[in-house]
Structure formats: C-alpha cells, structure tokens
Amino acid sequence: MKNEEKQFIVILERKKCIGAAACLTSDPENWVMQNDGKIKLIGGKEENEEIYKKEITAEELERFKTAGYGCPVNAIHIIEKKTGKRII
C-alpha cells in the first residue's frame, strides 16, 4: 500500500465541540476556529448537521490522533477506511 493512499477517515462531530481548541493547538494546519466558537476541520466534507469527514493518509495519522486524544469532549474520531475499525 502506498503512503499517499487515504487509509483513514477523520470524523468531527462539530455539535459536540466546546471550543477548547486542543486540536487547533496541536495541529493548526488542519483545524480552524469559527466565529461561533467551534472548530472546523479544514478540507472536511459536511455529511449532515455538523458532521464533517476527511480522508487522510497513514503519514497524517499521528497528527490527527494527537488532536483526537486532546479533545476533551470526544468530538474527533478516526476509523480505518478499509475495515471500519475505530482508532479513536
């Protein structure tokens, strides 16, 4: 499998976000604070009512794991694209 292949999916449940910005602090290239005080996943596609998804590579995984583990309200999830196995 190539490292450039999108093997994981990051999911942001924006409605859960409390604006703690742990994800933004750990990875400002992929997260941005919006005017409503909640985070947005840069490049994420809106699925429905504030659920955003973004496919990422294995090389990007650690950055997103740090953001996910830092979220105090568990609004960030990561799953394996192929198996559906939940990582966070």
C-alpha positions as CSV (number, residue, x, y, z in Angstrom):
1,M,0.0,0.0,0.0
2,K,1.3,3.4,-0.9
3,N,1.7,6.0,1.9
4,E,-0.2,8.6,-0.2
5,E,-3.2,6.3,-0.2
6,K,-6.1,7.6,2.0
7,Q,-6.4,4.8,4.5
8,F,-8.2,6.6,7.4
9,I,-11.2,8.8,7.9
10,V,-11.3,11.6,10.4
11,I,-14.8,12.5,11.7
12,L,-15.6,15.7,13.5
13,E,-18.9,15.9,15.4
14,R,-19.0,19.7,15.4
15,K,-22.1,19.8,17.5
16,K,-20.1,18.3,20.4
17,C,-17.3,20.9,20.2
18,I,-17.0,23.2,23.2
19,G,-14.2,25.3,21.6
20,A,-11.4,24.1,23.9
21,A,-9.1,24.2,20.8
22,A,-6.8,21.4,21.8
23,C,-6.9,20.1,18.2
24,L,-6.1,23.6,16.8
25,T,-3.2,23.9,19.2
26,S,-1.8,20.5,18.3
27,D,-2.3,20.8,14.5
28,P,-3.2,24.3,13.2
29,E,-2.8,23.2,9.6
30,N,-5.9,21.0,9.8
31,W,-8.2,22.9,12.3
32,V,-9.6,26.4,12.4
33,M,-11.8,28.2,15.0
34,Q,-15.0,29.6,13.5
35,N,-17.0,32.7,14.6
36,D,-19.4,30.5,16.6
37,G,-16.5,29.3,18.9
38,K,-16.4,25.8,17.4
39,I,-13.7,24.1,15.4
40,K,-13.9,23.3,11.7
41,L,-11.9,20.5,10.0
42,I,-10.1,22.1,7.2
43,G,-10.8,20.2,4.0
44,G,-13.6,18.2,5.7
45,K,-16.8,17.4,3.8
46,E,-20.0,18.1,5.6
47,E,-22.0,14.9,5.8
48,N,-25.0,16.1,7.7
49,E,-25.9,18.5,10.5
50,E,-22.3,19.4,11.6
51,I,-20.7,16.0,10.9
52,Y,-17.5,16.5,8.9
53,K,-15.3,13.8,7.4
54,K,-11.9,13.9,5.8
55,E,-9.8,11.0,4.4
56,I,-6.2,11.0,5.4
57,T,-3.0,9.1,4.8
58,A,-1.0,6.9,7.2
59,E,1.6,9.8,7.3
60,E,-1.1,12.2,8.6
61,L,-2.5,9.8,11.1
62,E,-0.3,10.7,14.1
63,R,-1.2,14.4,13.8
64,F,-4.9,13.6,13.8
65,K,-4.5,11.1,16.7
66,T,-2.9,13.8,18.8
67,A,-5.8,16.2,18.1
68,G,-8.4,13.4,18.8
69,Y,-6.8,12.4,22.1
70,G,-6.6,16.0,23.1
71,C,-10.3,16.7,22.6
72,P,-12.0,16.9,26.0
73,V,-15.5,16.1,24.6
74,N,-14.5,13.2,22.3
75,A,-15.8,15.1,19.2
76,I,-13.0,13.7,16.9
77,H,-13.0,10.1,15.7
78,I,-10.7,8.2,13.4
79,I,-11.5,5.0,11.7
80,E,-9.7,2.7,9.2
81,K,-11.3,3.2,5.8
82,K,-11.0,-0.4,4.7
83,T,-12.1,-2.2,7.8
84,G,-14.2,0.3,9.7
85,K,-12.1,-0.3,12.8
86,R,-12.2,2.6,15.2
87,I,-8.9,4.0,16.2
88,I,-10.2,6.9,18.3
